[in-house]
Amino acid sequence: MKKLLTIALLFVAATTFAQKGSAVKLPLAVGDTVRSSGTVSKYLSLTGGYSGTAIQINGHKIGGTPGGTVKVYGSLDGITYNQIGKIDTIVNTTDQAFLHYIAAPLPSHIKILATGSGTDTTAISVWYRTPIFQHN
């Protein structure tokens, strides 16, 4: 019994170690497709002592001629958001990715806003990674 418990604990520790620092994909929703001049908003809440975050926004062309912008916003209260970082331009390619790095101190709420233009249909997905501060 002790051997079985030890093996189970080692397995849990190994899988936890392997997943530490991995990127997480935000769940997809029905409205995660930008059509023409429509918008897609994705929200991320950060709690804890994170040393920064990396956010990757992926766009996948479904049809038409993709165009528009992707912006990242930050907020401390989750109500009023201010743009942080650069503005990315959605172009007419099959797949594209936009990477944003945000250093500490982080806003507790992050909003990703994709706005279309033209006659496009683009699926938007968001991945993020938030490592925790290392204390010595």
C-alpha positions in Angstrom: 0.0 0.0 0.0 2.8 2.4 0.9 4.5 1.7 -2.5 1.2 2.4 -4.3 0.8 5.7 -2.4 4.4 6.7 -3.1 4.0 6.0 -6.8 0.8 8.0 -7.0 2.4 11.0 -5.2 5.4 10.8 -7.5 3.1 10.8 -10.5 1.1 13.8 -9.2 4.4 15.7 -8.5 5.8 14.9 -12.0 2.7 16.0 -13.8 2.4 19.2 -11.7 6.1 20.0 -12.4 5.6 19.4 -16.2 2.6 21.7 -16.3 4.2 24.5 -14.2 4.9 27.5 -16.5 2.8 26.1 -19.4 0.5 28.4 -21.3 -3.2 28.2 -20.7 -5.9 28.7 -23.4 -9.0 30.7 -22.5 -12.1 28.8 -23.2 -13.7 29.4 -26.6 -17.2 30.8 -26.7 -19.8 31.1 -29.5 -19.1 34.8 -29.9 -15.3 34.4 -30.4 -15.5 35.1 -34.2 -15.0 38.6 -35.6 -17.4 39.3 -38.5 -17.1 42.4 -40.6 -17.0 45.4 -38.2 -18.0 43.3 -35.1 -15.9 42.8 -31.9 -14.7 40.0 -29.7 -13.8 40.6 -26.1 -11.9 38.2 -23.9 -11.3 38.8 -20.2 -8.6 37.6 -17.8 -8.5 38.1 -14.0 -5.1 37.9 -12.3 -4.7 37.4 -8.6 -1.6 36.6 -6.7 2.1 37.6 -7.0 2.7 37.3 -10.7 6.0 38.6 -12.1 4.4 39.4 -15.4 2.3 37.8 -18.1 2.6 36.9 -21.7 -0.6 36.9 -23.8 -0.8 35.5 -27.3 -3.8 36.3 -29.4 -4.3 34.0 -32.4 -6.5 34.9 -35.4 -7.6 32.2 -37.9 -9.2 33.3 -41.2 -12.5 31.6 -41.8 -13.6 33.6 -44.8 -13.6 36.9 -46.6 -10.8 39.4 -46.3 -9.7 39.7 -42.7 -8.9 43.2 -41.4 -9.1 45.1 -38.1 -7.2 45.5 -34.9 -6.4 43.7 -31.7 -5.8 45.7 -28.5 -5.0 44.8 -24.8 -6.5 46.8 -22.0 -5.8 46.7 -18.2 -8.0 47.6 -15.2 -7.7 47.6 -11.4 -11.4 47.6 -10.8 -12.7 45.5 -13.7 -15.0 48.3 -14.8 -12.8 51.1 -16.4 -10.1 49.8 -18.8 -7.1 51.6 -20.3 -5.2 50.4 -23.3 -1.8 48.9 -22.5 0.8 47.9 -25.0 0.7 48.1 -28.8 -2.1 47.9 -31.4 -1.9 44.9 -33.6 -3.4 44.9 -37.2 -5.3 41.9 -38.5 -4.2 41.2 -42.1 -5.4 39.0 -44.9 -3.6 35.8 -44.0 -4.8 32.4 -42.9 -3.2 32.3 -39.4 -1.6 35.1 -37.4 -0.5 35.5 -33.8 0.1 38.6 -31.7 2.2 38.4 -28.6 2.0 40.9 -25.7 4.3 41.0 -22.6 3.1 42.8 -19.6 5.5 43.4 -16.7 4.7 43.6 -13.0 2.9 45.2 -11.3 0.1 43.8 -13.3 -3.5 45.1 -13.5 -5.9 42.7 -11.8 -8.1 42.6 -14.9 -7.1 42.3 -18.6 -9.3 42.7 -21.6 -8.4 41.6 -25.1 -10.5 43.4 -27.8 -10.5 42.4 -31.4 -12.4 44.6 -33.8 -13.0 43.7 -37.4 -13.2 45.7 -40.6 -14.1 44.9 -44.1 -15.7 41.6 -45.1 -13.9 39.3 -42.8 -14.7 36.3 -40.6 -11.8 35.6 -38.2 -11.8 33.2 -35.2 -10.0 34.6 -32.2 -8.3 32.5 -29.4 -6.2 33.6 -26.5 -3.4 31.9 -24.7 -1.6 33.3 -21.6 1.2 32.5 -19.2 1.7 34.1 -15.8 4.8 32.9 -13.8 4.8 33.6 -10.0 7.5 35.7 -8.3 10.5 33.7 -7.2 11.4 34.7 -3.6 15.0 34.0 -2.4 
